[in-house]
Amino acid sequence: MSVLDIAINRLDGTPATVGQLTEGKPALLVNVASQCGLTPQYTGLEELQREYGPRGFTVVGIPCNQFGGQEPGTAEEIAEFCSATYGATFPMTEKVEVNGPGRHPLYEELTATADDEGRDGDVTWNFEKFLVDGKGAVVARFAPRVEPGDERLRERVEGLLTD
């Protein structure tokens, strides 16, 4: 089974798989939060979406409330915040747990991937990023403080695009 086959509901609660959310395109999967010091990264995530979306790429926001209770809102509140504050157009999922005994199956797969420093395992904070190719292979992991506009991240995205 690939990451694309993993079931995860959309933010509105409708069933989906990761592959349906990404439409089988390369994607950046990011655990997001509305009340975090890193929340302004939504701006950079939307910039990635707007720049690379037409070339066959998508960002997927995955809300999580496990780090300091920084995503306490309902699905409706999260959707309104992301749209009104950041103009987010990329797909969002239901709120999930990324660590611990309630860890979503998606994060069971994602956290097996090490970052550039060789660290795998638990997500360390909001806005940790996982780059997935169009076949569902996790090809890179970026720490929360790595900005969406970081040259290393953008180079890896560019390397997955076909045109």
Backbone bond lengths (Angstrom), bond angles and torsions (degrees), N, CA, C in turn:
res aa  C-N    CA-C-N  psi(-1)  N-CA   C-N-CA  omega(-1)  CA-C   N-CA-C  phi
1 M - - - 1.451 - - 1.526 109.11 -
2 S 1.333 116.81 137.63 1.456 120.74 177.19 1.526 109.11 -98.59
3 V 1.310 116.17 167.09 1.458 121.71 176.56 1.529 110.10 -54.60
4 L 1.322 116.83 -32.65 1.465 120.82 -177.76 1.525 113.06 -64.25
5 D 1.330 117.09 -23.36 1.463 121.23 -178.02 1.529 113.40 -85.19
6 I 1.315 118.14 -8.42 1.462 121.85 -175.62 1.525 110.59 -74.10
7 A 1.323 115.51 129.53 1.467 121.73 179.17 1.530 110.08 -76.67
8 I 1.315 115.38 134.78 1.468 122.43 173.62 1.521 106.66 -155.35
9 N 1.309 116.68 131.23 1.455 120.06 -178.26 1.524 111.19 -71.87
10 R 1.325 114.65 149.83 1.461 120.52 170.87 1.528 108.42 -68.56
11 L 1.312 116.91 167.79 1.462 121.12 -179.57 1.523 111.73 -58.87
12 D 1.327 116.89 -32.28 1.465 119.70 179.65 1.532 112.84 -80.08
13 G 1.338 116.73 2.30 1.461 121.20 176.71 1.516 114.94 93.00
14 T 1.320 118.32 -7.37 1.461 119.49 179.79 1.525 109.94 -74.47
15 P 1.336 116.76 143.10 1.458 120.85 -177.53 1.529 112.33 -66.51
16 A 1.313 114.80 147.61 1.467 121.22 176.73 1.518 108.15 -159.01
17 T 1.311 114.44 172.71 1.461 121.76 167.20 1.526 106.20 -117.21
18 V 1.311 116.12 164.75 1.460 119.63 176.12 1.524 109.22 -57.90
19 G 1.328 117.50 -40.09 1.457 121.48 179.22 1.520 113.11 -61.83
20 Q 1.321 117.13 -35.71 1.463 119.64 176.61 1.525 110.79 -69.10
21 L 1.316 117.01 -37.90 1.469 120.65 179.07 1.526 111.51 -68.00
22 T 1.318 116.17 -37.37 1.467 120.04 -177.27 1.522 112.29 -91.69
23 E 1.332 116.48 -9.79 1.468 122.31 -175.39 1.527 110.65 55.84
24 G 1.339 116.41 31.49 1.450 121.57 178.95 1.521 114.09 69.96
25 K 1.320 116.74 16.73 1.467 121.90 179.29 1.521 109.38 -94.50
26 P 1.330 116.85 159.67 1.456 118.20 168.53 1.533 108.83 -57.07
27 A 1.323 116.52 145.99 1.462 119.60 -174.61 1.520 111.49 -147.80
28 L 1.324 114.43 154.36 1.453 122.23 171.97 1.515 106.53 -109.22
29 L 1.340 116.74 113.62 1.462 122.95 -179.58 1.527 107.43 -96.52
30 V 1.343 116.43 124.26 1.465 121.21 -171.79 1.520 109.88 -132.78
31 N 1.347 116.99 126.66 1.465 119.01 172.64 1.533 107.32 -79.99
32 V 1.322 115.64 119.47 1.462 122.28 -171.38 1.528 111.74 -113.09
33 A 1.341 114.95 161.27 1.459 122.38 177.23 1.522 108.95 -151.85
34 S 1.321 116.32 143.46 1.459 122.15 -174.58 1.520 114.86 -84.79
35 Q 1.338 117.88 -18.20 1.462 120.43 -173.93 1.525 112.00 -123.91
36 C 1.305 116.65 41.24 1.458 123.70 -176.05 1.528 108.97 -112.62
37 G 1.318 116.37 153.62 1.456 120.03 174.38 1.518 112.47 -60.81
38 L 1.335 116.57 -21.66 1.458 120.92 179.66 1.538 112.87 -93.44
39 T 1.321 117.62 -0.27 1.462 121.71 -178.10 1.528 113.23 -54.06
40 P 1.329 120.14 -33.59 1.474 118.69 176.79 1.533 114.08 -58.27
41 Q 1.345 117.93 -11.93 1.464 119.63 174.91 1.531 111.59 -62.62
42 Y 1.332 117.85 -17.24 1.460 119.99 174.71 1.527 110.60 -53.66
43 T 1.336 117.16 -36.34 1.463 120.60 179.10 1.527 110.23 -59.68
44 G 1.315 117.38 -48.82 1.459 121.60 179.51 1.515 112.67 -66.88
45 L 1.333 117.10 -36.05 1.464 120.04 177.36 1.527 110.35 -63.73
46 E 1.329 116.61 -41.90 1.460 119.62 178.22 1.527 110.80 -67.27
47 E 1.319 117.78 -35.41 1.467 120.52 175.78 1.534 110.67 -62.31
48 L 1.341 117.16 -42.32 1.470 120.08 175.64 1.526 110.22 -59.65
49 Q 1.327 116.15 -45.06 1.463 120.92 -179.34 1.524 110.96 -59.62
50 R 1.305 116.75 -46.84 1.469 120.51 -176.93 1.531 111.81 -69.41
51 E 1.335 116.48 -37.59 1.458 119.85 -178.95 1.526 112.59 -74.80
52 Y 1.328 116.47 -46.62 1.460 120.44 -172.51 1.527 114.41 -98.80
53 G 1.330 118.07 -16.19 1.466 120.71 179.38 1.519 113.22 -53.39
54 P 1.336 118.06 -47.63 1.465 119.22 179.45 1.530 113.60 -64.19
55 R 1.328 116.77 -15.32 1.470 120.98 -179.73 1.532 112.34 -99.77
56 G 1.340 116.91 9.61 1.461 119.29 175.51 1.506 114.18 95.22
57 F 1.318 118.21 43.41 1.464 123.63 -178.95 1.517 108.05 -139.71
58 T 1.324 117.16 152.78 1.452 120.11 172.88 1.521 110.66 -145.31
59 V 1.306 114.93 152.84 1.462 123.88 169.09 1.519 105.53 -97.63
60 V 1.324 117.99 144.48 1.459 122.44 172.62 1.519 107.30 -127.16
61 G 1.331 116.22 119.78 1.465 121.67 176.89 1.517 109.76 -89.33
62 I 1.341 115.28 132.39 1.467 121.15 -177.56 1.528 107.83 -125.43
63 P 1.340 117.31 94.60 1.458 120.12 -177.22 1.533 112.61 -60.59
64 C 1.335 114.29 142.78 1.464 121.27 179.78 1.527 108.28 -146.99
65 N 1.317 116.18 137.14 1.466 121.87 -178.84 1.528 112.19 -110.70
66 Q 1.326 118.18 18.92 1.461 121.24 -174.37 1.524 114.53 -82.64
67 F 1.306 118.50 -12.35 1.458 120.45 -174.78 1.524 109.17 -111.85
68 G 1.305 115.92 97.16 1.457 121.11 177.73 1.515 114.60 67.13
69 G 1.328 118.27 19.19 1.469 120.69 179.64 1.523 112.20 59.67
70 Q 1.333 116.84 35.97 1.463 120.78 -172.19 1.524 114.51 -89.44
71 E 1.333 116.89 5.76 1.465 121.50 172.70 1.520 108.44 -135.64
72 P 1.354 116.80 66.73 1.462 120.18 -174.33 1.527 114.42 -82.67
73 G 1.322 118.19 -12.21 1.454 121.67 -170.92 1.515 115.32 -69.44
74 T 1.330 113.53 165.39 1.460 121.30 172.54 1.525 107.95 -76.60
75 A 1.313 115.83 170.45 1.464 120.22 177.58 1.526 110.32 -57.49
76 E 1.322 117.04 -41.91 1.463 120.65 -179.45 1.523 110.81 -64.73
77 E 1.330 117.44 -42.14 1.466 120.87 179.05 1.522 111.46 -65.23
78 I 1.327 116.58 -40.16 1.469 120.64 178.60 1.532 109.55 -63.63
79 A 1.321 117.29 -46.54 1.467 121.53 -179.61 1.527 110.55 -60.35
80 E 1.321 116.73 -45.68 1.466 120.79 -179.53 1.528 110.85 -63.76
81 F 1.324 117.28 -44.60 1.464 121.17 179.59 1.529 110.98 -59.81
82 C 1.317 117.03 -49.32 1.464 121.04 -176.43 1.518 111.85 -64.43
83 S 1.313 116.31 -39.64 1.461 120.99 -179.62 1.525 111.17 -72.88
84 A 1.329 117.18 -51.39 1.465 120.93 -174.73 1.525 112.68 -71.42
85 T 1.320 117.81 -38.56 1.459 120.94 -174.50 1.519 112.42 -85.89
86 Y 1.332 117.36 -39.64 1.465 120.59 -173.78 1.521 114.55 -120.35
87 G 1.312 117.76 -3.05 1.461 120.05 -179.36 1.518 112.81 62.85
88 A 1.328 116.33 29.41 1.465 120.90 -175.82 1.527 111.02 -62.82
89 T 1.332 114.91 127.90 1.463 121.13 179.24 1.520 112.13 -113.59
90 F 1.328 117.70 -7.03 1.459 120.55 -177.46 1.525 110.49 -79.45
91 P 1.333 117.47 158.80 1.464 120.55 -178.89 1.525 112.27 -65.77
92 M 1.316 114.40 147.76 1.463 122.16 177.47 1.529 108.09 -127.19
93 T 1.322 115.38 147.97 1.466 120.79 178.51 1.525 110.68 -104.65
94 E 1.305 113.27 176.28 1.457 120.41 171.00 1.522 108.93 -60.73
95 K 1.322 116.48 161.49 1.456 121.72 175.45 1.527 108.07 -72.67
96 V 1.337 117.18 132.14 1.459 121.73 -178.24 1.521 110.91 -133.48
97 E 1.319 114.95 167.95 1.456 121.58 170.57 1.521 108.04 -95.54
98 V 1.331 116.26 136.83 1.460 120.87 -177.95 1.528 112.61 -104.95
99 N 1.331 116.64 -13.76 1.467 122.61 -179.87 1.525 109.81 -133.76
100 G 1.315 115.44 165.70 1.458 121.10 172.41 1.517 114.11 81.01
101 P 1.348 115.65 -172.17 1.467 120.43 -174.32 1.523 113.53 -66.08
102 G 1.342 117.99 -21.89 1.458 120.92 178.31 1.521 113.12 -96.21
103 R 1.340 116.63 14.38 1.463 121.43 -177.65 1.532 110.13 -55.37
104 H 1.318 115.53 131.63 1.463 120.99 178.43 1.531 108.98 -64.95
105 P 1.337 118.03 144.56 1.472 120.68 179.24 1.535 113.91 -53.58
106 L 1.323 117.27 -31.73 1.462 119.48 177.10 1.528 110.50 -58.51
107 Y 1.315 116.31 -42.89 1.467 119.69 -178.54 1.521 112.73 -77.10
108 E 1.334 117.39 -18.55 1.468 119.44 170.42 1.524 108.69 -60.63
109 E 1.330 116.23 -41.06 1.462 121.58 179.90 1.528 111.51 -76.04
110 L 1.327 116.38 -49.10 1.461 120.01 -174.93 1.526 112.83 -60.80
111 T 1.326 117.25 -42.64 1.463 120.04 -173.55 1.522 113.62 -73.33
112 A 1.321 117.44 -6.51 1.469 120.04 173.95 1.529 111.26 -75.23
113 T 1.319 116.58 -13.61 1.463 122.08 -179.51 1.522 110.00 -88.04
114 A 1.323 116.03 134.64 1.467 121.58 178.55 1.522 110.29 -89.35
115 D 1.334 115.21 152.36 1.459 120.11 174.41 1.529 109.55 -82.47
116 D 1.324 117.31 -173.74 1.466 121.52 -177.42 1.528 113.26 -63.31
117 E 1.326 116.07 -19.10 1.468 120.43 179.05 1.523 111.83 -95.82
118 G 1.337 116.60 4.94 1.454 120.87 177.75 1.515 115.08 85.65
119 R 1.342 118.25 8.82 1.464 122.02 -178.66 1.524 110.30 -89.90
120 D 1.334 115.37 122.44 1.455 120.29 173.67 1.524 107.44 -119.17
121 G 1.321 116.97 -167.67 1.462 120.23 178.69 1.519 111.88 90.18
122 D 1.323 115.17 -154.65 1.458 121.48 -171.85 1.522 114.14 -49.99
123 V 1.321 114.40 146.21 1.459 122.45 170.81 1.526 106.08 -67.10
124 T 1.330 117.02 136.50 1.462 120.19 -174.43 1.526 113.98 -89.58
125 W 1.352 118.16 -26.46 1.459 120.55 -178.28 1.514 108.55 -171.53
126 N 1.316 116.11 177.10 1.461 121.93 175.19 1.530 110.38 -58.98
127 F 1.301 115.84 149.47 1.465 124.77 175.12 1.524 113.87 72.42
128 E 1.344 116.91 25.32 1.468 119.38 167.85 1.529 105.82 -73.23
129 K 1.332 116.56 141.81 1.459 121.31 -170.32 1.524 111.30 -122.79
130 F 1.337 115.16 136.95 1.459 122.00 177.79 1.521 107.93 -124.66
131 L 1.322 116.26 124.59 1.459 121.80 178.70 1.524 108.54 -96.62
132 V 1.326 115.58 126.66 1.456 122.89 -176.40 1.533 108.08 -120.99
133 D 1.335 116.48 136.30 1.465 118.59 177.77 1.528 109.86 -80.56
134 G 1.314 116.63 176.42 1.460 121.86 -176.48 1.519 114.80 -66.20
135 K 1.334 117.35 -12.02 1.465 120.93 177.57 1.520 112.27 -100.11
136 G 1.334 116.49 -1.16 1.458 120.53 176.73 1.509 115.27 95.82
137 A 1.330 117.97 6.91 1.469 120.59 176.82 1.531 109.28 -81.98
138 V 1.333 115.92 133.97 1.466 120.37 176.57 1.524 106.74 -79.95
139 V 1.328 116.63 117.48 1.460 120.73 -172.90 1.530 113.67 -108.00
140 A 1.337 117.58 -14.03 1.461 119.49 178.64 1.520 109.68 -162.52
141 R 1.330 113.98 154.50 1.459 122.03 177.62 1.522 107.62 -134.49
142 F 1.329 115.91 134.49 1.454 121.09 -177.50 1.524 110.19 -126.14
143 A 1.319 115.99 135.57 1.465 122.80 -179.51 1.530 110.52 -62.58
144 P 1.327 116.63 157.99 1.467 120.58 -178.28 1.528 114.81 -54.06
145 R 1.306 117.76 -37.78 1.467 119.59 -176.90 1.529 113.64 -79.97
146 V 1.322 117.87 -4.90 1.466 120.25 174.02 1.530 106.28 -73.58
147 E 1.314 115.32 115.14 1.466 121.34 -177.53 1.532 110.50 -70.35
148 P 1.330 117.24 150.98 1.469 119.99 177.14 1.533 113.11 -57.80
149 G 1.310 118.25 -26.75 1.453 121.19 179.14 1.518 114.48 -87.61
150 D 1.331 117.36 2.31 1.463 121.46 -179.28 1.530 110.35 -56.57
151 E 1.317 115.85 135.43 1.466 121.40 -176.69 1.531 112.71 -57.58
152 R 1.333 117.77 -40.35 1.469 120.70 -179.99 1.523 111.35 -63.36
153 L 1.336 116.06 -43.29 1.457 120.63 179.73 1.532 109.79 -64.87
154 R 1.316 116.95 -46.88 1.465 120.90 -179.03 1.530 111.61 -62.93
155 E 1.316 117.43 -38.48 1.472 120.26 177.47 1.526 111.00 -62.19
156 R 1.329 116.22 -40.24 1.471 119.66 179.48 1.526 110.80 -67.16
157 V 1.345 117.12 -39.07 1.466 120.56 176.31 1.521 109.38 -62.70
158 E 1.319 116.88 -49.96 1.472 121.80 -179.71 1.539 110.59 -54.45
159 G 1.329 116.55 -38.77 1.456 121.02 -178.57 1.515 113.55 -65.57
160 L 1.331 117.31 -19.39 1.473 121.28 179.83 1.517 113.34 -93.33
161 L 1.316 117.28 -12.07 1.460 120.51 -176.05 1.521 110.42 -84.65
162 T 1.318 115.33 145.96 1.457 120.43 -172.77 1.522 113.92 -86.83
163 D 1.343 117.99 -22.97 1.467 117.71 -177.65 1.516 112.24 -107.03
